[in-house]
Amino acid sequence: MNSKNKKIAKSIKGNGSEPQSFEIKKCWFSAISEDDPLEFCIQGLGPLVPLSKVLPVLENMGSDVITANYELDKERGYWVIRLKLGTESGDLSNDSGLQSNFINLFVAVLKHEYENDGLNQLISMPAIQLQDIALLRATVRYLLQICVPYSQQRIDSTLVSYPSVTGLLVKLFHIKFDPEYKASNSERHDVIHKLRLTIKDEMETISGRDDDQIMRSCLSVLLSMIRTNFFQSSPNHMIPKALSFKLRPAEIINIPQPAPEYETFVYSSRIEGVHLRGGRVSRGGLRWSDRKEDYRTEVLGLVKAQMVKNSVIVPVGAKGGFVIKQGGRECLAVRYSEFIAALLDITDNIKAGEVIPADLIRYDDDDPYLVVAADKGTAILSDVANSVAEAYEFWLGDAFASGGGNGYDHKKMGITARGAWQSTQRLFREVGIDCDQDPFTVLGIGDMSGDVFGNGMLLSKHICLVAAFNHQHIFIDPTPDAEVSYNERQRLFDKPHSSWEDYSPELISTGGGVFSRASKKVSLTNQIRSLCNLPPFVTSLTPDELIQKLLCAKVDLLWNGGIGTYIKGSDESNEEVADRANDSLRIDAHELGARIIVEGGNLGLTQAARVEFARNGGLITTDAIDNSGGVDCSDHEVNIKILLKQLQDEGVIDQEERNLLLEEMTGDVSTLVLQNNFQQSKMLSQSNHTSELFIDKHAQLINLLEQKGLLNRELEGLPDNSSISKMVKTRQGLTRPEISILLAYSKTYLFNKLADSDLIDDELIQSKLLAYFPQILREKYAEHILTHPLAKQILAAQITNQIANRMGSTFCNNLLGVKDTDAALWVKSHIAAREIFSTSELEQNIERLGFDVPNSLQMELLLKLHFPMERAAQWLLNHESSQFDTRSVIEKYRPWVEYVQQHLEDFLGENETDTYQNSIVELVEQGVSVELAKQLVAIDYLFNVLDISLIAEGSISEMAEVAKVYFNLNSELDLFWLRRYIACVPNYDHWYRKAKETLTHNIDLAVRQRALKHMTLPPNPNVIAALQNNEHYKQLMSEMRALPSHNLAAINVVIDQINPIG
C-alpha cells in the first residue's frame, strides 16, 4: 500500500461494506431434460443462506421458484441449495452468456453491490449487461429525485415492459460515452443523432401515455448527460466506486426550477447524492442528508440561498448532499470518500498550468475547478476529502476542502457568527440601540455547543437571553442577569458537547428552567406566562406549543443558529415549506414578537415570511446575507492556498513556512471577511431606507433581469408589475429581504461580465486584486498574486462587491438596459469618479459618526454621494475614450475638482451661497462636523467641474475664468434651484426617472453651450445683462414655483428658454 492509500485508509477506517454471515462460493444451472424446469444451484460456506433472502432476489430477476431443497456436506463444510425455476423471459437454459450474467447479478445483489428491484428482470435481455442495469437504476433514482409523478415500481415496470426501447436507450449511452467506440467526434455525433431519431420512432409504438412520458423522461436525462465515470476503472480500490453523471439539468423536461447550470448525480447501492452548481467556478458545502426520499429538493432549496451567499465571493453558489443507504454513522467517512471520489472522477485537473482532461468522453469545456466545504454532518471530514483529492493528485491540494488540519477552523474563529453580528449591529443601529453597550433581550434557536449559536451568544456582554430551544431542550431564563448568564454561556461553550441541561439551575432566574422536548407537558410559571403573554388559566403546554408561544414573545432579537424552518408566510402551507419535522411548532410571520431577526442558520424562515415580517415593521435581511461570513472565509482560504502552492512549487517557501503563514494570517482573513459583511449590511440598510425613492429602479431591474432570462420573480418571491404599481401609488418600496435578492442577482450579473474582461491590465485597478489578500502576502508576493490562476475572477469579485456595496442593486440597470455597454469601461468610470471626488474618505467619515447622529441621517448623508457619483461615472463613460486608463483619468480631473472646491464660495452667486451655507448649518445642527458638512454640501456643485474642464479644454490656467462664467450662468438663471426642483419630482416609474435625467442633462448641456460661446467669442458684458433682465424667463420660473405640484412639462418649457437667452 502506497503512502497516499495509507492516508486514505487511516482517514476512512475500512470500506464500510456490510458483513455477511454466509459466503457464496459458486452458482450454476443444470437441467435433466428440455422438459424439466431449469435448476439453479447455489453453493456456499458458513451458515445456510435463508430462503427469505434468496427468493425475493430471484423473483425480481424474473424467475419464479417452484421447489427448493438443500444438501449439507459436513465433511467439506459447505452446503448446496437447489431451486427449480420457472423463467418468464429470456432463454437461460441454452444461453451461457445469459446464465453468466444472471449468476453475477444474483451474487452481486446478495452482497449488496446491486439493489434488489424489478429492473433486475432486464438481466434476461441479451443486449443488457450487468453494469447497464446500474445505469438504468441510476436514471430511475434521479427521476424520482426530480419529482416525476411516478413511483419507482411504475418506472421499473415501463423499462421492463418495452425492452426494445430500453435497449436503445442503453445503446445511446454507450455510443455517447464509451471510449472503446472508435469514431471521430463528428461521426459519434452523427450516430447519436440518428439513434435519437430511431428511439423516437420506436417510442411511437408505446401505447400508454404514462409509459411514453416515462420513456421520454429517461431519454431526456440521458441526453442531458455530458460526462460520466461509467467506463472508468476505479483508480483507488480503498474507496468503493460510485457512478457519477454530470448533467445540464436545464435540458431535462419538467425539472424543478431553478435549474442549476451543472449537476452531478452520484449513485451506488451504498450512497446516492447530488452536487448542484450555479456555474463553472462554484463552491458550497456537502451535507449528509437524512431525507432519503427527496434529498435533491433539500439541496435545491439550499443552493438558492448559496447563490445569494456566494455573491460576495469568487465562485458562484453550489451545494451538494448525499444519503447513506448501507450502514450509518460508523461508515460515514468511507461513504463521504465514495461521494468525493465520484465527483473527482469526472473533474479535469491542472498540472504545470495546463488543464489535463479527465479520462472520459466530454461534451463540455474544460472544468477543473471543484471546491467543497463542510456542511451538516460533514464538519469533521475536510481532511478525509483532502486525502481523496491528494490521492487523485488534484491540483488544489488541501485547498480542495476548506478547513481541516491546515485550514481555518470556522468555529474557533467564530467567523460565521461574527459575520452575522455585523447584520445584528446594523439592524440595532436602525432602532437606536448600541448592542455593544445597551442591554437587549434575545430568543435563540440552537445551543451553546453549536458554532453559530454559541459564538453568537458571546459577542456582546449585554445579551439577555430569555429563552432558547434546540431539538432536545427548551431553555427559559425570564429575567436574566446579563453578566452572570454571559459567563455561564461561556462555560457551556467551552465544555465539549454541552447541552442546555448543563446550564447551572441556580443561575436561572425565578420561574425559568430547562425542559425536555420529550416531555408530555411543561408546567408554566407566572414568569413564563408573562414572557409568553399568556393568561393565568393556561397552566401547561406541550413542548411544541411552548416553542410556538416563545416565538411570539416580545423580544428585541430572534437569533437563529439552528436547523429547521420555524416561520412561514401567512399564505403558505406547511407542505410548501417542506420541513415536516417542524410542522407542529411553526408559526406565521405576523405572529412573531421579535423586533429584529438575524439568521446565522439557514432556512429559519421562508422568503415569504421574511417579506411579511418586514412589511409589518420587523427588521430582517436573509439567511444568505447574514451567514455569508463562513463562505467568504472559506473562499479566502482556498485562494490563499492556491497562491501558497504556487510559491511552494517555485521553491519560494516550504510546507512548514506555508502552514505558519496560514496561521499567522488568521486575524487578517477575519478582518477582510468582516469588512465585506459590514459593507454589504450597510448598503442593504441604505437601500431599505431609500426603497420608496428607488422603487422605479428596482422595478426596472426586475424586468431587465427577467427579459434576459436571469431571474424568475415568482420563484424568488418578488412582486409582479401590478403589485409594484400599487406600491408606487401608496409610497411603498421593496423590503430588505427582496432587495437582498436583487443585490445578489446584480452582483452575479456584473461578476460574469467582468470575469473575462481586461480589467486586470489596468495598473490602478490591479491594487483591488492585491487588497483581497492579507497584508503580508501583498507586501511579499505581489507579483505572484498577479499571476494567480484565478486572478481575473478574484478581481472581478472584488470590484463587484465594492461597487454594489456602494451603489446598491440598481447599479447595473444601465448595463442591462443600454445595449453594448462595456462593463469593464463602466467599472473604470465608476472607480475613477470616486477617486476624482474623494468619496471613499467621505464615506469613512460618515461611518465614523456612529451613534452621534440618527441612523436615518447617516443613510441620507450616504445618499448625498450616490447620485453625483452615478452621474459622474456616466459622464466619464460618455466623454472618455475606450482606451480608458483609470489613473490617467483621475490625474486629469482631480486637480480641477480640488481647485473649485477650495474656491467654491467665490464662484457661487449671492443667493446660492446662502443656500450652500444654510445647508451646512442644517447638517452641523444635526451633529455633523463643519468640515464634513462642507464637503457633503459641496459635492452637488463639484459635479459641474467635469463640464467646466471640457470647456477649458484641459487648461488649468483657464479654470478660474471658465468656472466663474459657468457658475455665474447657473446662479443668474437659478439653475441650481431648478435641478433640486427636478430631483423632487416623484419617480412613478423608470420613465419618469429617465425624463428627470434627460431634463437635468439638458440644463447641463445648455449651460455648457452658453459658457463655451462666452469663452470663445469676444467678451460681451451684455450677455450677462441679458440673462439678468430676461423677464419672460423670470415669469416662467415664477409661475412654475407657484404650481401646487411638480410638473415635468413646465420644467421642459423653462429649460427650452435657456439656449435662446443672450
SULDA-V917440 format. One record per residue. BURIAL is # if it has 9 or more other C-alpha atoms within 8 Angstrom, else .. D_CENTER is the distance of its C-alpha to the mean C-alpha in whole Angstrom. Layout:
{{BURIAL,D_CENTER} {BURIAL,D_CENTER}}
This chain:
{{.,41} {.,39} {.,37} {#,34} {#,35} {#,36} {#,33} {#,31} {#,34} {.,34} {#,30} {#,30} {.,34} {.,35} {#,34} {#,33} {.,36} {.,37} {.,41} {.,44} {.,47} {#,49} {.,49} {#,50} {.,52} {.,53} {#,53} {#,55} {#,57} {.,60} {#,63} {.,66} {.,67} {.,65} {.,66} {.,65} {#,61} {#,59} {#,59} {#,55} {#,56} {#,54} {#,55} {#,54} {#,54} {#,54} {.,53} {.,54} {.,51} {.,51} {.,51} {.,49} {#,46} {#,48} {#,49} {#,45} {#,44} {#,47} {#,47} {#,43} {#,45} {#,47} {#,50} {#,52} {#,54} {.,58} {.,59} {#,59} {.,61} {.,60} {.,62} {.,62} {.,64} {.,64} {.,66} {.,63} {#,60} {#,59} {#,58} {#,58} {#,57} {#,58} {#,57} {#,58} {#,56} {#,56} {#,53} {.,52} {.,50} {.,51} {.,54} {#,54} {#,58} {.,58} {.,55} {.,54} {.,51} {#,50} {#,51} {.,50} {#,46} {#,47} {#,48} {#,45} {#,43} {#,45} {#,45} {#,41} {#,40} {#,43} {#,41} {#,37} {#,36} {#,36} {.,35} {#,38} {.,38} {#,39} {#,38} {#,40} {#,43} {#,42} {#,44} {#,47} {#,46} {.,47} {.,44} {#,42} {#,41} {#,40} {.,37} {#,36} {#,36} {#,33} {.,31} {#,32} {#,31} {#,28} {#,28} {#,29} {#,26} {#,24} {#,25} {#,25} {#,22} {#,21} {.,23} {.,26} {.,29} {.,31} {.,32} {#,32} {.,36} {.,36} {#,34} {#,36} {#,39} {#,38} {#,38} {#,41} {.,43} {#,42} {#,43} {.,44} {#,40} {#,38} {#,40} {#,39} {#,36} {#,36} {.,38} {#,36} {#,33} {#,36} {#,37} {#,33} {#,32} {#,35} {.,36} {.,40} {.,40} {.,42} {.,41} {.,40} {.,36} {.,38} {.,40} {#,37} {#,36} {.,39} {#,40} {#,36} {.,37} {.,40} {#,39} {#,37} {.,39} {.,42} {#,39} {.,39} {.,42} {#,43} {#,40} {.,43} {.,45} {#,43} {.,44} {.,42} {.,39} {.,37} {#,38} {#,37} {.,33} {#,33} {#,34} {.,32} {#,29} {#,30} {#,31} {#,27} {#,26} {#,28} {.,28} {#,24} {#,24} {#,24} {#,25} {#,26} {#,28} {.,31} {#,33} {.,33} {.,35} {.,33} {.,33} {.,33} {.,35} {.,34} {#,31} {.,31} {#,30} {#,28} {#,27} {#,24} {#,23} {#,21} {#,20} {#,19} {#,18} {#,19} {.,22} {#,23} {.,25} {.,23} {#,20} {.,18} {.,15} {.,13} {.,14} {#,12} {#,13} {#,15} {#,15} {#,18} {#,20} {#,22} {#,25} {#,29} {#,31} {#,29} {#,26} {#,23} {#,20} {#,17} {#,14} {#,11} {#,10} {#,9} {#,11} {#,14} {#,13} {#,9} {#,9} {#,8} {#,11} {#,14} {#,15} {#,19} {#,19} {.,22} {.,22} {.,24} {.,24} {.,21} {#,18} {#,16} {#,16} {#,15} {#,12} {#,11} {.,11} {#,8} {#,6} {#,6} {#,5} {#,2} {#,2} {#,4} {#,4} {#,4} {#,6} {#,9} {#,9} {#,11} {#,9} {#,6} {#,4} {#,7} {#,9} {#,13} {#,16} {#,19} {#,22} {#,26} {.,29} {#,31} {#,32} {.,30} {.,29} {.,31} {#,30} {#,26} {#,27} {#,28} {#,26} {#,23} {#,25} {#,26} {#,22} {#,21} {#,24} {#,24} {#,20} {#,22} {#,25} {#,24} {#,22} {#,24} {#,25} {#,26} {.,29} {.,31} {.,29} {.,29} {#,27} {.,29} {#,28} {#,27} {.,31} {#,30} {#,30} {.,27} {.,26} {.,24} {.,23} {.,23} {.,20} {#,20} {#,17} {#,16} {#,14} {#,14} {#,13} {#,15} {#,14} {#,17} {#,20} {#,19} {.,19} {.,23} {#,22} {#,21} {#,24} {#,25} {#,22} {#,23} {#,27} {#,26} {#,24} {#,27} {#,30} {.,28} {.,29} {#,25} {.,25} {.,22} {#,24} {#,23} {#,20} {#,19} {#,18} {#,17} {#,19} {#,23} {.,26} {.,25} {#,22} {#,21} {.,21} {#,18} {#,21} {.,24} {.,22} {#,20} {#,17} {#,15} {#,17} {#,19} {#,15} {#,15} {#,19} {#,18} {#,17} {#,20} {#,23} {#,21} {#,22} {#,25} {#,26} {#,26} {.,29} {#,31} {.,30} {#,30} {#,28} {.,30} {.,33} {.,33} {#,33} {#,31} {#,30} {#,27} {#,27} {#,24} {#,23} {#,23} {#,26} {#,27} {#,26} {#,22} {#,20} {#,18} {#,21} {#,24} {#,23} {#,22} {#,25} {#,27} {.,25} {.,28} {#,32} {#,32} {#,30} {#,32} {#,30} {#,32} {#,31} {#,28} {#,27} {#,26} {.,27} {.,30} {#,31} {#,32} {#,32} {#,34} {#,36} {#,37} {.,38} {#,37} {.,38} {#,36} {.,37} {#,38} {#,35} {#,33} {.,35} {#,35} {#,31} {#,32} {.,34} {#,32} {#,29} {.,31} {.,33} {.,31} {.,30} {#,31} {#,31} {#,32} {.,36} {.,36} {#,36} {.,40} {.,41} {.,44} {.,41} {#,39} {#,41} {.,44} {#,43} {#,39} {#,39} {#,36} {#,36} {#,35} {#,33} {.,36} {#,38} {.,40} {.,40} {#,40} {.,43} {#,42} {#,44} {.,44} {#,42} {#,39} {#,40} {.,40} {#,37} {#,36} {.,38} {.,40} {.,44} {.,46} {.,47} {#,44} {.,45} {.,42} {#,39} {#,37} {#,34} {#,32} {#,34} {#,34} {#,30} {#,30} {#,32} {#,30} {#,27} {#,30} {#,31} {#,32} {#,30} {#,28} {#,25} {#,23} {#,21} {#,19} {#,18} {#,19} {#,18} {#,18} {#,18} {#,21} {#,21} {#,21} {#,22} {.,26} {.,26} {#,23} {.,25} {#,24} {.,24} {.,21} {#,19} {.,20} {#,20} {.,24} {.,25} {#,24} {.,26} {.,29} {#,28} {#,25} {#,26} {#,25} {#,24} {#,27} {.,29} {#,26} {#,29} {#,26} {#,26} {#,23} {#,20} {#,17} {#,15} {#,14} {#,14} {#,11} {#,13} {#,16} {#,16} {#,16} {#,14} {#,18} {#,19} {#,17} {#,19} {#,22} {#,22} {#,21} {.,24} {.,27} {.,26} {#,24} {#,21} {#,18} {#,14} {#,11} {#,10} {#,7} {#,9} {#,12} {#,11} {#,9} {#,12} {#,12} {#,9} {#,11} {#,14} {#,13} {#,13} {#,16} {#,18} {#,17} {#,18} {#,21} {#,22} {#,22} {#,24} {#,26} {.,27} {#,28} {#,31} {#,32} {.,32} {.,35} {.,36} {.,35} {#,34} {.,35} {.,33} {.,34} {.,33} {#,30} {#,29} {.,31} {.,29} {#,26} {.,27} {.,29} {#,26} {#,24} {.,25} {#,24} {#,20} {#,20} {.,21} {#,19} {#,16} {#,17} {.,18} {#,15} {#,14} {#,18} {#,17} {#,14} {#,16} {#,19} {#,18} {#,17} {#,20} {#,22} {#,20} {#,21} {#,24} {#,25} {#,23} {#,27} {#,28} {#,24} {#,24} {#,26} {#,23} {#,20} {#,22} {#,23} {#,19} {#,18} {.,21} {#,21} {#,17} {#,19} {.,22} {.,20} {.,18} {.,15} {#,14} {.,16} {#,17} {.,18} {.,15} {.,13} {#,16} {.,17} {#,21} {.,23} {.,26} {.,29} {.,27} {#,26} {.,29} {.,31} {#,28} {#,30} {.,33} {.,33} {.,31} {#,28} {#,24} {#,21} {#,19} {#,17} {#,14} {#,15} {#,15} {#,11} {#,10} {#,12} {#,12} {#,8} {#,10} {#,13} {#,11} {#,10} {.,13} {#,15} {#,13} {.,15} {#,18} {#,18} {#,17} {.,21} {#,23} {.,26} {#,24} {#,25} {.,29} {#,29} {#,31} {.,30} {#,26} {#,26} {.,26} {#,23} {#,22} {#,24} {#,23} {#,20} {#,22} {#,24} {.,27} {.,29} {#,28} {#,28} {.,32} {.,33} {.,30} {#,30} {.,31} {#,29} {#,26} {#,27} {.,27} {#,24} {.,22} {.,19} {#,21} {#,20} {#,16} {#,16} {#,19} {#,17} {#,14} {#,16} {#,18} {#,15} {#,14} {.,18} {#,19} {#,16} {#,16} {#,20} {#,20} {#,18} {#,16} {#,19} {#,20} {#,19} {#,21} {.,24} {#,22} {#,21} {.,25} {.,27} {.,28} {.,28} {.,26} {.,26} {#,22} {#,24} {#,27} {#,25} {#,23} {#,26} {#,28} {#,26} {#,26} {#,30} {#,30} {#,29} {#,31} {#,34} {#,34} {.,33} {#,30} {.,28} {.,31} {#,31} {#,28} {.,28} {#,32} {#,30} {.,28} {.,31} {#,32} {.,30} {#,32} {.,35} {#,34} {.,33} {#,29} {.,30} {.,32} {#,29} {#,27} {.,30} {#,31} {#,27} {#,28} {#,31} {#,29} {#,27} {.,29} {#,31} {#,29} {#,27} {#,31} {#,32} {#,29} {#,30} {#,34} {#,33} {#,31} {.,34} {.,37} {.,36} {.,36} {.,33} {.,35} {#,33} {.,33} {#,31} {#,34} {.,37} {#,36} {#,35} {#,38} {.,40} {#,39} {#,38} {.,42} {#,43} {#,40} {.,42} {.,45} {#,45} {#,43} {.,46} {.,49} {#,47} {.,49} {.,52} {#,50} {#,49} {#,52} {.,54} {.,52} {#,49} {#,49} {.,50} {.,47} {#,45} {.,47} {.,46} {#,43} {#,43} {#,45} {.,43} {#,40} {#,42} {.,43} {.,40} {.,39} {#,38} {.,40} {#,43} {.,41} {#,38} {#,39} {#,41} {#,38} {#,36} {#,39} {#,40} {#,36} {.,37} {.,40} {#,39} {#,37} {.,41} {#,41} {#,39} {#,42} {#,45} {#,44} {.,44} {#,47} {#,49} {.,48} {.,46} {.,50} {.,49} {.,53} {.,52} {#,49} {.,52} {.,54} {#,51} {#,49} {#,52} {#,53} {#,49} {#,49} {#,52} {#,51} {#,48} {#,50} {#,53} {.,52} {.,49} {#,46} {#,44} {.,45} {.,44} {#,41} {.,40} {#,41} {#,39} {.,36} {.,37} {#,37} {.,34} {#,32} {#,32} {#,30} {#,29} {.,32} {#,34} {#,31} {.,32} {#,36} {#,36} {.,34} {.,37} {#,40} {#,39} {.,39} {#,42} {#,43} {#,42} {.,44} {#,47} {#,47} {#,47} {.,49} {#,52} {#,51} {#,51} {.,55} {#,56} {#,55} {.,57} {.,60} {.,63} {.,62} {.,63} {.,63} {.,64} {.,60} {#,59} {.,62} {#,61} {#,58} {.,59} {.,62} {#,60} {.,61} {.,59} {#,56} {.,56} {.,57} {#,54} {#,52} {.,54} {.,54} {#,50} {.,50} {.,52} {.,49} {.,48} {.,44} {#,43} {#,44} {#,42} {.,45} {.,47} {#,45} {#,45} {.,49} {#,49} {#,47} {.,50} {#,52} {#,51} {#,52} {.,56} {.,56} {.,59}}
